[in-house]
């Protein structure tokens, strides 16, 4: 089966200057997102889309900036610290985040 890829131009906003990058991604990955009209509410649609997106590292890497990825990793690390019983102060010192 032949798969068609498309070149997508992106602005890399993680640097002071905007740099255009070209990344290849399969069109079918975007087509696989559900249509808004298939859901009774936008909230249900967003939840369904997130479930699809969260399964695709390639799409997440394409859609998220390096700052967004860092924020997501930091949030997960903070939650992990809280769940493991660390104090907020200890988490703050380990991750260099404010209280």
ZADREN-761894 format. One line per 5 residues: number of its first residue (from 1); for each residue x, y, z of N, C-alpha, C, O. Coordinates in Angstrom, 3 decimals, padded with zeros to 6 digits. Atoms other than C-alpha are relative to their C-alpha. Layout:
// ZADREN-761894
NUM	X Y Z X Y Z X Y Z X Y Z  ...
END
This chain:
// ZADREN-761894
1	000.842 -001.177 000.000 000.000 000.000 000.000 000.888 001.240 000.000 001.835 001.320 000.782  -000.775 -001.215 000.134 001.376 003.401 -000.981 -000.547 001.067 000.935 -001.749 001.334 000.946  000.419 -001.074 -000.888 001.292 006.153 001.625 000.541 001.308 -000.539 001.701 001.398 -000.939  -000.404 -001.309 000.487 001.386 009.779 000.592 000.343 000.887 001.189 -000.452 001.024 002.119  -000.409 -000.921 -001.041 003.317 012.184 002.790 -000.064 001.423 -000.524 000.080 001.661 -001.723
6	000.039 -001.400 000.384 003.002 015.925 002.765 001.044 000.759 000.795 001.248 000.483 001.977  -000.942 -000.857 -000.714 005.635 018.471 003.652 -000.780 001.114 000.673 -001.542 001.823 000.017  000.705 -001.039 -000.741 004.330 020.783 006.350 001.036 000.991 000.499 002.004 000.604 001.154  -000.935 -001.021 -000.441 006.105 024.058 006.986 -000.440 000.512 001.360 -001.606 000.852 001.564  000.292 -000.436 -001.359 006.321 025.056 010.632 000.936 001.119 000.391 002.074 001.182 -000.074
11	-000.851 -001.019 -000.583 007.632 028.070 012.454 000.501 -000.517 001.335 -000.290 -000.936 002.180  -000.584 000.429 -001.264 010.011 027.152 015.245 000.082 001.223 000.895 001.007 002.027 000.777  000.080 -001.169 -000.860 009.033 029.687 017.906 000.835 -000.170 001.260 000.815 000.701 002.129  -000.798 000.226 -001.195 011.401 028.183 020.479 001.303 000.796 -000.041 002.038 000.830 000.946  -001.201 -000.816 000.126 014.187 030.418 019.209 -000.428 001.457 -000.141 -001.596 001.736 -000.411
16	000.317 -001.425 000.115 014.367 034.217 019.132 -000.470 000.355 -001.399 -001.330 001.218 -001.572  000.399 -000.266 001.368 014.052 034.184 015.389 -000.850 -001.156 -000.525 -000.676 -002.302 -000.110  000.856 001.034 000.571 011.444 032.297 013.396 000.758 -000.746 -001.092 001.260 -000.146 -002.043  -000.671 000.849 000.975 012.945 029.400 011.481 -001.052 -000.936 -000.567 -001.823 -001.532 000.186  000.970 000.886 000.630 010.886 027.445 009.000 000.624 -001.379 -000.139 001.729 -001.523 -000.664
21	-000.443 001.384 000.117 011.236 023.674 009.218 -001.009 -000.759 -000.850 -002.197 -000.439 -000.850  000.908 000.859 000.740 009.783 021.079 006.928 000.021 -001.363 000.642 001.086 -001.947 000.841  000.106 001.325 -000.600 008.525 017.878 008.497 -000.976 -000.815 -000.840 -001.976 -000.300 -001.338  000.899 000.882 000.735 006.962 014.916 006.780 -000.946 -000.672 000.973 -000.543 -001.161 002.028  001.009 000.677 -000.810 003.758 013.555 008.188 -001.046 -000.594 -000.932 -001.384 -000.008 -001.960
26	000.998 000.680 000.798 001.224 011.149 006.819 -001.332 000.732 000.117 -001.796 001.000 001.225  001.291 -000.703 000.000 -002.016 012.910 005.804 -001.064 -000.773 000.766 -001.946 -000.175 001.383  001.011 000.831 -000.655 -004.010 009.982 007.188 -000.040 000.239 001.506 -001.082 000.058 002.135  -000.017 -000.255 -001.437 -002.896 010.884 010.719 -000.901 001.177 000.359 -001.556 001.168 001.401  000.879 -001.141 -000.255 -004.706 014.215 010.467 -001.444 -000.336 -000.353 -002.368 000.098 000.335
31	001.351 000.379 000.418 -007.697 012.739 008.643 -000.666 -000.872 001.055 -001.893 -000.895 001.151  000.539 000.905 -001.010 -008.113 010.244 011.499 -000.667 000.738 001.159 -001.383 000.119 001.946  000.685 -000.747 -001.056 -009.246 013.030 013.835 -001.489 000.034 -000.293 -001.893 000.213 -001.442  001.446 000.011 000.220 -013.003 012.883 014.353 -000.539 001.375 -000.394 000.057 002.406 -000.082  000.664 -001.244 000.399 -015.319 015.493 012.885 -000.801 000.566 001.153 -001.362 -000.177 001.959
36	000.759 -000.678 -001.060 -016.927 018.051 015.173 -001.470 -000.406 -000.056 -002.111 -000.587 000.979  001.410 000.327 000.189 -020.332 017.176 013.723 -000.409 -001.369 000.517 -001.601 -001.652 000.639  000.292 001.340 -000.503 -020.064 013.616 015.047 -000.283 -000.015 001.499 -000.597 -001.067 002.056  000.156 -000.070 -001.460 -020.397 014.820 018.662 -001.056 001.028 000.379 -001.267 002.019 -000.320  001.054 -000.893 -000.471 -023.158 016.481 020.629 000.556 001.306 000.549 -000.107 002.341 000.484
41	-000.593 -001.221 -000.545 -020.807 018.966 022.258 001.448 000.120 -000.450 002.096 -000.867 -000.801  -001.390 -000.259 000.353 -017.490 020.552 021.473 000.935 -000.636 001.040 002.033 -001.083 000.707  -000.793 000.597 -001.074 -016.205 019.286 024.825 000.221 -001.497 -000.264 001.331 -002.000 -000.087  -000.134 001.425 000.327 -016.901 015.659 023.812 000.955 -000.192 -001.174 001.777 -001.109 -001.176  -000.863 000.071 001.171 -015.199 016.268 020.473 001.466 000.228 000.394 002.352 -000.501 -000.052
46	-001.365 -000.282 -000.434 -012.119 017.798 022.144 000.602 -001.189 000.753 001.778 -001.513 000.586  -000.469 001.168 -000.749 -011.868 014.801 024.472 000.374 -001.135 -000.953 001.406 -001.782 -000.775  -000.271 001.052 000.982 -012.054 012.375 021.532 001.261 000.321 -000.809 002.066 -000.568 -001.085  -001.194 -000.409 000.748 -009.434 014.357 019.603 001.247 -000.163 000.853 002.275 -000.640 000.370  -001.165 000.135 -000.880 -007.106 014.453 022.610 000.405 -001.468 000.142 001.595 -001.786 000.164
51	-000.314 001.426 -000.105 -007.376 010.663 022.953 000.770 -000.469 -001.225 001.715 -001.248 -001.101  -000.711 000.366 001.235 -006.290 010.295 019.310 001.397 000.619 -000.021 002.378 -000.061 -000.323  -001.284 -000.690 000.051 -003.524 012.894 019.558 000.993 -000.553 001.010 002.183 -000.675 000.719  -000.908 000.459 -001.053 -002.114 011.550 022.805 000.623 -001.360 -000.322 001.616 -001.751 000.292  -000.555 001.297 000.407 -001.512 008.184 021.127 001.073 000.149 -001.078 001.766 -000.815 -001.403
56	-000.943 -000.207 001.090 000.641 009.738 018.408 001.120 000.941 000.426 000.940 002.158 000.466  -001.161 -000.819 -000.366 004.075 010.924 019.516 000.413 000.923 -001.141 000.856 002.050 -000.920  -000.404 -000.785 001.165 004.740 012.142 016.009 -000.859 001.259 -000.129 -000.343 002.353 -000.359  000.891 -001.157 000.092 001.677 014.391 015.939 000.226 000.970 001.160 000.263 002.184 000.957  -000.253 -000.876 -001.137 002.306 015.708 019.445 001.298 000.773 -000.192 001.361 001.966 000.107
61	-001.264 -000.670 000.258 005.888 016.487 018.505 -000.132 001.085 -001.047 000.554 002.105 -000.982  000.223 -000.968 001.060 004.668 018.328 015.450 -000.798 001.198 000.491 -000.526 002.332 000.096  000.925 -001.052 -000.414 001.970 020.333 017.208 000.471 000.826 001.191 000.032 001.963 001.368  -000.412 -000.688 -001.228 003.732 021.295 020.436 001.380 000.639 -000.164 002.281 000.062 -000.773  -001.307 -000.652 000.011 006.561 023.781 020.815 000.862 -000.615 001.098 000.359 -001.335 001.960
66	-000.890 000.524 -001.034 009.599 022.925 022.913 -000.395 000.537 001.374 -000.241 -000.163 002.374  000.445 -000.570 -001.278 008.258 025.250 025.627 -001.236 -000.728 000.534 -001.339 -000.986 001.733  001.193 000.738 -000.414 004.898 023.455 025.683 000.366 -001.400 000.484 -000.191 -001.889 001.468  -000.443 001.328 -000.437 006.653 020.079 025.904 000.663 000.086 001.374 000.424 -000.764 002.232  -000.658 -000.182 -001.289 008.803 021.365 028.780 -001.043 000.218 001.092 -000.951 -000.382 002.163
71	001.052 -000.256 -000.992 005.716 022.692 030.602 -000.747 -001.278 000.356 -001.043 -001.527 001.525  000.719 001.249 -000.237 003.947 019.360 030.186 000.838 -000.966 000.831 000.324 -001.607 001.748  -000.900 000.878 -000.759 006.970 017.411 031.455 000.111 000.491 001.442 000.079 -000.313 002.373  -000.116 -000.550 -001.350 007.325 019.755 034.436 -001.280 -000.257 000.810 -001.200 -000.613 001.986  001.265 000.277 -000.701 003.633 019.392 035.347 -000.070 -001.453 000.433 -000.469 -001.756 001.558
76	000.014 001.428 -000.327 003.942 015.605 035.203 000.982 -000.302 001.126 000.676 -001.095 002.016  -001.005 000.225 -001.044 007.105 015.701 037.345 -000.482 000.534 001.346 -000.228 -000.078 002.384  000.541 -000.573 -001.236 005.393 017.935 039.913 -001.068 -000.927 000.584 -001.080 -001.186 001.787  001.042 000.931 -000.469 002.398 015.586 040.118 000.636 -001.253 000.575 000.207 -001.754 001.615  -000.698 001.188 -000.491 004.764 012.634 040.502 000.579 000.262 001.387 000.488 -000.591 002.270
81	-000.562 -000.355 -001.306 006.497 014.421 043.391 -001.050 000.077 001.085 -000.840 -000.406 002.197  001.095 -000.122 -000.970 003.219 015.227 045.126 -000.529 -001.379 000.384 -000.718 -001.677 001.563  000.532 001.344 -000.244 001.925 011.672 044.750 000.980 -000.844 000.815 000.565 -001.671 001.627  -000.992 000.796 -000.740 005.192 010.241 046.089 000.263 000.547 001.401 001.093 000.007 002.132  -000.092 -000.494 -001.360 004.838 012.362 049.230 001.040 001.080 000.250 001.293 001.434 001.402
86	-000.980 -001.063 -000.178 007.458 015.028 048.617 -000.701 001.304 000.382 -001.850 001.539 000.009  000.565 -001.300 -000.367 006.896 018.462 050.105 000.086 000.940 -001.199 000.897 000.735 -002.102  -000.029 -000.982 001.078 006.173 021.412 047.828 001.366 000.676 -000.063 001.875 000.958 -001.148  -001.313 -000.639 -000.056 009.435 022.981 048.969 001.068 -000.891 -000.638 001.923 -000.404 -001.377  -000.962 000.942 000.569 011.416 019.843 048.047 -000.156 -000.079 -001.523 000.828 -000.088 -002.261
91	000.268 000.040 001.447 009.749 019.667 044.630 000.524 001.272 -000.654 001.143 001.228 -001.717  -000.451 -001.289 000.519 010.468 023.361 044.105 001.511 000.034 -000.155 002.022 000.514 -001.166  -001.463 000.015 000.061 014.156 022.876 044.878 000.512 -000.963 -001.061 001.464 -000.644 -001.773  -000.463 000.999 000.974 014.520 019.752 042.727 -000.240 000.427 -001.441 000.593 000.188 -002.316  000.398 -000.326 001.370 012.742 021.136 039.676 000.219 001.468 -000.379 -000.029 001.873 -001.515
96	-000.214 -001.436 000.231 013.645 024.830 040.041 -001.293 000.692 -000.443 -001.310 001.433 -001.426  001.284 -000.664 000.246 009.999 025.931 040.089 -000.382 000.763 001.258 000.075 000.434 002.353  000.417 -000.781 -001.161 008.355 028.500 042.351 -001.064 -000.739 000.784 -001.736 -001.632 000.268  001.016 000.633 -000.862 006.134 027.517 045.249 -001.374 000.491 -000.336 -002.349 000.069 000.284
END
